[in-house]
Amino acid sequence: MIVVLDILYSVLVLMMVVQGLAIIFGLLRVINLAHGELMMLGAYSLWLLSQTPVPFVFSLLITAVGMAAVGGVMYYLVIKRIRHRLLDTILATWGVSIVLQQLIRLCFGSGSQHLEAPTTQLILLFGHDYPLYRLIVMGLSLLSLAGLYVLFFGTRFGVKARAVISNPTLATAAGLPAEKLYLISFMIGGMMAGVAGAVIAPTMSISPLMGGDYLVPAFLSVLIGGLGSIISALSGAAVIAGSQSLLTVLFDPVIAQLGMLGLAIALLKWFPSGLFK
């Protein structure tokens, strides 16, 4: 059962990472290559706040607000004028990722930082000790998924956003404030990326390159699930993270990663529009 919990943990972590990427691509059709660096900024933000007396929960809230602001600034300064040009947005967000990495290196160096988890308590589950913080991360992921569902299926913003996703041209012609929706969506995407990076920061080394570990699985999740659908991307995350975690139990981690990539290539060949499109 502990193996099942570990697989579930990996799936929920990747789902949390994918949310921001899926929102931005779903509404703006922008491939954000700086997504990993937004995660990294969130992790560094929480690490900096951990040096102060601010409690963990409030530090996480401050990080969320700050990363939403970063997403808004990134949209206005980089994305707004080129969002219709796919190649330009890829190059621009790649450039942003390099700039953010170098800024962090200038400020904190290339070495890794360590962030203590708010709790190191172990609890007895199925006869084994299991880290409580992992369960907290899983709970936060489920909470963010529930919040995302309510946002897109229970609010006026969600109705408008889904209209833009399904038919941007018709939605704009109908008078929906597409530009405002794009800005809010990019802010939400930036916030979700930063929060994901902050939440998982205590479980890994914080470094300028930490976002790269999740960027490829996140993009594969979006591609395998199906482009243009947030729910499909989350389903793709379950396939990617679940398969890699299961293979890691059976084989060497390197072989497991190769197996996951091989499975992803096969699924993209057999289902070019996505498994859940």
C-alpha positions in Angstrom: 0.0 0.0 0.0 2.9 2.4 0.6 3.9 1.9 -3.0 0.4 2.9 -4.0 0.7 6.0 -1.9 4.0 6.9 -3.5 2.5 6.5 -7.0 -0.5 8.6 -5.9 1.9 11.2 -4.5 3.8 11.4 -7.8 0.5 11.7 -9.8 -0.9 14.5 -7.6 2.4 16.4 -7.7 2.6 16.4 -11.5 -1.1 17.3 -11.7 -0.4 20.3 -9.5 2.5 21.3 -11.8 0.5 20.8 -15.0 -2.5 23.0 -13.9 -0.8 26.3 -14.6 0.6 25.1 -17.9 -2.7 23.7 -19.0 -4.6 26.9 -18.1 -2.2 29.1 -20.1 -2.1 26.8 -23.1 -5.9 26.2 -23.0 -6.9 29.8 -23.1 -4.0 31.5 -24.9 -2.5 28.7 -27.0 0.8 29.8 -25.6 3.5 27.2 -25.0 5.2 28.6 -21.9 8.7 27.3 -21.7 9.3 29.5 -18.6 6.8 27.4 -16.6 9.6 25.5 -14.8 11.3 28.8 -13.9 8.1 30.1 -12.5 8.0 27.0 -10.3 11.6 27.8 -9.3 10.7 31.4 -8.4 7.9 30.1 -6.2 10.4 27.7 -4.4 12.9 30.5 -3.9 10.2 32.8 -2.6 9.1 30.3 0.0 12.8 29.7 0.9 13.4 33.4 1.4 10.3 33.8 3.5 11.3 30.8 5.6 14.2 33.0 6.9 11.7 35.3 8.5 9.2 34.7 11.4 6.3 34.5 8.9 4.4 31.2 9.3 4.5 28.6 6.5 0.8 29.1 5.5 1.1 32.8 5.2 4.4 32.5 3.3 2.6 30.2 0.9 -0.2 32.8 0.5 2.4 35.6 -0.1 4.2 33.4 -2.7 0.9 32.8 -4.5 0.1 36.6 -4.7 3.6 37.4 -5.7 3.6 34.8 -8.5 0.3 35.9 -9.8 1.8 39.4 -10.1 4.8 37.9 -11.9 2.5 36.2 -14.3 0.6 39.4 -15.0 3.9 41.3 -15.6 5.1 38.6 -17.9 1.9 38.7 -19.9 2.0 42.5 -20.4 5.7 42.8 -21.1 6.3 39.6 -23.2 3.1 37.8 -24.3 0.4 40.3 -25.0 1.8 41.6 -28.3 2.9 38.2 -29.7 0.4 35.7 -28.4 -1.0 35.1 -31.9 2.5 34.0 -33.1 3.2 30.5 -31.8 6.9 30.4 -32.7 7.5 33.9 -31.2 5.9 33.0 -27.9 8.0 29.8 -27.7 11.2 31.8 -28.3 10.1 34.6 -25.9 9.2 32.3 -23.0 12.5 30.4 -23.6 14.3 33.7 -23.3 12.4 34.5 -20.1 13.4 31.2 -18.6 17.1 31.9 -19.3 16.8 35.4 -17.8 15.1 34.1 -14.7 17.7 31.4 -14.2 20.5 33.9 -14.5 18.9 36.4 -12.1 18.6 33.6 -9.5 22.3 32.7 -10.1 23.3 36.3 -9.7 21.3 36.7 -6.4 21.8 33.3 -4.8 24.6 31.5 -6.7 24.4 28.2 -8.6 24.4 26.0 -5.5 21.3 24.4 -4.1 19.3 25.6 -1.1 17.4 23.4 1.4 14.0 24.2 2.8 12.8 22.5 5.9 9.3 21.0 5.7 6.9 22.6 8.2 6.6 19.2 9.8 8.9 16.2 9.8 6.4 14.0 11.6 6.0 10.4 10.5 2.6 8.7 10.8 1.9 5.0 10.8 0.2 3.8 7.7 -0.3 0.2 6.7 2.4 -0.8 9.1 5.0 1.7 7.8 6.1 5.2 8.7 5.0 7.7 6.1 6.0 11.4 6.0 3.1 13.6 7.1 4.2 16.4 4.8 3.7 14.1 1.7 0.1 13.7 2.8 -0.2 17.5 3.2 1.2 18.0 -0.4 -1.3 15.4 -1.7 -4.1 17.2 0.1 -3.0 20.6 -1.3 -3.0 19.1 -4.8 -6.5 17.8 -4.3 -7.6 21.2 -2.9 -6.1 23.0 -5.9 -7.9 20.6 -8.3 -11.2 21.2 -6.5 -10.6 25.0 -6.7 -9.8 24.8 -10.4 -13.0 22.8 -11.0 -15.1 25.4 -9.1 -13.4 28.2 -11.0 -14.0 26.8 -14.4 -17.4 25.1 -13.9 -19.0 27.2 -11.1 -18.2 30.8 -11.9 -19.0 33.3 -14.6 -15.3 33.6 -15.3 -15.2 29.9 -16.0 -18.1 30.0 -18.4 -16.4 32.8 -20.3 -13.0 31.1 -20.2 -14.4 27.8 -21.6 -16.1 29.8 -24.3 -12.8 31.3 -25.3 -11.1 27.9 -25.2 -13.7 26.3 -27.4 -14.0 29.1 -30.0 -11.8 32.2 -29.4 -13.0 34.0 -32.6 -16.7 33.5 -31.9 -16.2 34.4 -28.2 -14.5 37.7 -29.1 -17.2 38.5 -31.7 -19.9 37.8 -29.1 -18.3 40.6 -26.9 -16.5 38.5 -24.3 -13.6 40.4 -22.8 -11.0 38.1 -24.2 -8.0 40.3 -23.3 -9.0 40.5 -19.7 -9.5 36.7 -19.6 -6.1 36.2 -21.1 -4.5 38.4 -18.4 -6.3 36.7 -15.5 -5.5 33.3 -17.0 -1.8 34.0 -17.2 -1.9 35.3 -13.6 -3.6 32.2 -12.5 -1.1 30.0 -14.4 1.8 31.9 -12.9 0.4 31.6 -9.5 -0.3 27.8 -9.8 3.3 27.2 -11.1 4.8 29.2 -8.2 2.6 27.5 -5.6 3.5 24.1 -7.0 7.2 24.9 -6.9 6.8 26.2 -3.3 4.8 23.2 -2.0 7.3 20.6 -3.4 10.4 22.7 -2.4 10.8 21.0 1.0 11.0 17.6 -0.7 13.8 18.4 -3.1 16.9 20.6 -3.6 16.1 24.2 -4.6 18.3 25.3 -7.4 18.2 27.5 -10.6 17.6 24.3 -12.7 15.0 22.6 -10.5 12.1 23.5 -12.8 13.6 21.5 -15.7 12.9 18.2 -13.9 9.2 18.8 -14.2 9.0 20.7 -17.5 9.2 17.7 -19.9 6.7 15.5 -17.9 4.4 18.5 -17.7 4.4 19.1 -21.5 4.1 15.4 -22.2 1.0 15.4 -20.0 -0.6 18.2 -22.0 0.3 16.5 -25.3 -0.8 13.0 -24.3 -4.0 14.2 -22.6 -5.1 16.3 -25.5 -4.3 19.9 -26.5 -6.8 22.6 -25.5 -8.4 20.8 -22.5 -7.4 21.3 -18.9 -9.1 18.1 -17.7 -7.4 16.1 -20.5 -4.0 17.6 -19.5 -4.6 16.5 -15.9 -5.5 13.0 -17.1 -2.3 13.0 -19.1 -0.4 13.8 -15.9 -1.9 10.8 -14.3 -0.7 8.6 -17.1 2.8 10.1 -17.2 3.5 10.2 -13.4 1.7 6.9 -12.8 3.7 5.0 -15.4 7.0 6.4 -14.3 6.4 5.8 -10.6 5.2 2.2 -11.3 8.3 1.5 -13.5 10.6 3.0 -10.8 9.2 0.4 -8.4 10.1 -2.4 -10.9 13.3 -1.1 -12.5 16.2 1.3 -12.1 15.1 5.0 -12.1 16.9 5.7 -15.4 15.3 2.7 -17.1 11.9 3.9 -15.6 12.4 7.3 -17.2 13.3 5.8 -20.5 10.3 3.6 -20.3 8.0 6.5 -19.6 9.4 8.4 -22.5 8.9 5.4 -24.8 5.3 5.0 -23.6 4.7 8.7 -24.3 6.1 8.5 -27.8 4.0 5.4 -28.5 0.8 7.0 -27.2 1.5 10.2 -29.3 1.9 8.0 -32.4 -1.3 6.0 -31.7 -3.3 8.9 -30.4 -1.9 12.1 -32.1 -4.9 14.2 -30.9 -4.5 12.9 -27.3 -5.9 10.1 -25.3 -8.7 12.1 -23.7 -9.5 14.6 -26.5 
